[in-house]
């Protein structure tokens, strides 16, 4: 078991030996998984469509509607920032 310390910016440093063993390179993406009791880190190797169904939701969402709503909010924010 290895201990790491969280720095003031909320970052941790993975020990060099672990980086080498797992072949972790700068820029690699990792998932942080938390189940309420345990936290684990895994390499992010799946695409978003591959992960469909891995997150439990309360109801089915219309993602096209959500995208339109987000784009509308961004456009409004960008317009107000230009003034």
C-alpha positions, 0 to 999 in steps of 0.5 A: 500500500502506498500513501500519497498527499493531496496538495493545496490545489487538490492534486495528488502525485502518483509515485514514480514506480507506479507510473512506470509499472502502469506505463502512465504517461503525461496526458493520459486520461484516467477515470475516478470511480467512487461508489460511496465507500471506495475510490479507484482510478482507471485508465480512460480507454472507452469512448462516451458511447461505450460507457452508455448505461454505466451511470444510473439515472432517475429518468430518460433524458432527451439529450438533443433538447439538453444540447439545444438548451446548453447552446442557447445559454452559451450563446446568451452568455457570449452575447452579454460578454461582448457588450 
